[in-house]
Amino acid sequence: MKKLGFLLLMLSGISCATTERSGLSSQDELVVTRKYVGNFVNYSNTSTSSLIGPHILLIKTSQDSVYGNIPICARRCKFEPGERLYVKRGYQPNGRSGYWVYQIENDKGNKIWYRLNDLEYGLKL
């Protein structure tokens, strides 16, 4: 009888115990990731001079041999040489399904980010 009482006491204690979760849940951890891709070196413009076409810039980082050139959609790049750059992946829900969005950002107080282009110019993420 003592064993049964002890077992019931332990089970009720375990079931009533609160667990604290700080930060993101395990599902959220899969949704947002951030990866260091090097320090900003410079960029080059691949767009034509027409006003109609897309403006695609190729970002060159200090780890260019690892990740290649990173294509972004922008007319001008505001990153400064030496800034640490990260590629961030986020999930955008769209009804029942969704899609992944990739962006490149710095880690300074003046958060600057650009959306990555779908075209791959040697991008190795």
N, C-alpha and C positions, 0 to 999 in steps of 0.2 A: 504494500500500500504506500509506503514511503517513497519507493521508486517511481510509482505512478504519479504521485503528487509532485515530486521533483521534476519529472519529465513534463507535466502540464505547466508547471511554473516556468521552466526553461522555454518551452514553446511559446507561451504567452509573452514572455520577455523579448524573445526574438521577433515575434510578429509585431510587437508594439514599438520596437526600436526605430528611431528615426535615422535616416541616412542623409547626410548633407552632400549635395552635389554643387561643386563650384565650377563655373565656366560653362563650356559647351557639353552637350550630351554626346554620346558615341555617334549618333546619326549626324549631328551638326559638325563633328570633326571631319567627317567625310565630305561635307558640303563645301567648306572653305579651307583652302590650303594656300600657303605662301612659300615661295622658293627664291632664295638669293641667286641672282644671275650675274653678279659682278658689279664693278664700279663703272659709271658712265664715262665713255671716252669721247665719242662724237656721233653724228648722224649724217645720213646722206638722203637726198631727195630722189625718189624714183618716179614721181608724177610728171605728167606732161604739163606744158604751160597753159593748157586749156582750162577754162573755168568749170567745165562740165564733169571731167573725169575725177576719180577719187584721188585724194592726196595721201600717198603712202610714203612714210619715212622708214628707213632702216636704222635701227639703233645698234651701235657697236659698243660692247662692254669689255671690261678687262678679261673676262672669261669667254671671249669670242671663239676661241678654239673649241670650247666645250659646247656652247649653245648656239653658235652661229649668229647671224644678223637677226634681229628681232623686228618684225614689221609692225608698225602702228599706223592708225588712221589719224592724221593730223596735218595741218598746214605748216606748223612750226613746233619745234621741240624746246621746252623750257627747262629741261634738266641741265644742271651745271656739271662740268667735268669733275670727276672724283666722287660724285654722289653714289651711295649704295642703292642699287635697284633690285626690286623684287617682282616676280611674276605671281600674281594672285589669281586663283581660280575660284569662281563662285557659281552656284547653281541658281538659275532663274526659273522658278516654277511658271508653267504656262498651262493652266487648266489641270488636266490629269497628268500631263507630262511636263517636260521642261527641257532646258538646254544649259550647257556649260558656257560661261563667259570668262574670258581671260583678259587681264589687264596688267600693265606694267606700272609700278609706282615707286616713289622714293620713300625714305623713312624720316624725312625732315618734318619740322613743324608745319611748313607750308605744303601740305600733302598735294603733290602733283601726280596725276595718273592719266594714262592713255589706254584706250581699248586696243587690243591686239587685232590685227587684220587676219582674216581667214586664210589668205594666201600665205603659203609657206615659202619664204626665201631662205632656206637653209636653217629653219628653226628646229632645234633639237631639244624639246622639253621632255 
